[in-house]
Amino acid sequence: MTDRGRTALRQTPDILTVGPSSIRWTGDQLVIDIDEISSPPLISRVRGRITVTPTALTNVELPLTADGAHIWRPFAPTSRINVNLESKGWQFDGHGYFDANFGTRPLEDDFSYWTWGRFPTSAGSTCFYDATRRDGTKLNAAMAFGSDGTAQHIKAPTPVPFKRSLWALRRETPADKGTIARQIKPMLDAPFYNRSVVETTVNGETVQGVFEAVDLNRYASPLLKPMLACRVPRRARWTF
């Protein structure tokens, strides 16, 4: 990831280009071409292609606050993904998804903590979005998506805590009574953010999917924010 200036941006209805990397929609696939350099401490070239093939697209938009200042948009929660990067061991096929968050205010202004999870199921996929807002209210959203793109709100089991991250970040996710979620694979550990593959049991089905936890109190700390500049370099100028 690199923060770039306006000169690095090009956009058409089907293609978004930022510097040397781009995302394009072919009509049935999202093709992501990457040509970047990773951040410290393992500085290396990251180059290759990721292809996301949705089983269907949704028309769902979930407001995360009452005034709609923050929106979650699950474009394709049930997809297949092919990863082909120019590094040994970075080629695989599996299940995937494509979603986005949009907002008009900084996240830390409206939230103190949230967890999110997307789990493939026998019928498609299920997503959980739990958040604590600054005004004291809570978001507890659960949605089941069919492979045909249909969506419905469902009742999720009560979130249960499981082992904290390497940075002692609190983690919890819905799980059937009597079961305990567990991390299967670490993906990203930061002082305020954790992403991992987690196994849980929901409505009698044991599932493994991507999970994230975000502590916005930590993120808002003036001691932590400067660390982002080390992990996400900035390049103000770019010439095509």
Secondary structure, DSSP 8 states (H G I E B T S, - for coil): --EE-GGGEEE-SSEEEETTEEEEE-SS-EEEEEEEE--TTS--EEEEEEEEEES------EESSTTSSEEEEEEEEEEEEEEEESSTT-EEEEEEEEEEEEESS-HHHHEEEEEEEEEE-SSEEEEEEEEEETTS-EEEEEEEEETTS-EEE-----EEEE---TT---EEEE--TT---EEEEEEEE-SSEEEEEEEEEETTEEEEEEEEEEEHHHHT-TTTHHHHHHHS-EE-----
